[in-house]
Amino acid sequence: MKILYLLRQETPDETVKKLIEEHKKANEVTVININENKNYDGIVDLIASSDRVISW
């Protein structure tokens, strides 16, 4: 499963870090900080190609 995390915070809190690490054990995980990454076309492509999108 392809999971995309969209983060608004510079540094995710411990809960988010733990969730990401758990998902990485069995899935393909991509993490994007939308405050730093302004490539919106690329972000939209990642959203469309992911099985699950999680926003924090």
Buried (B, 14 or more C-beta within 10 A) or exposed (E): EEBBBBBEEEEBEEEBEEBBEEBEEEEEBEBBBEEEEEEEEEBEEBEEEBEEBBEB
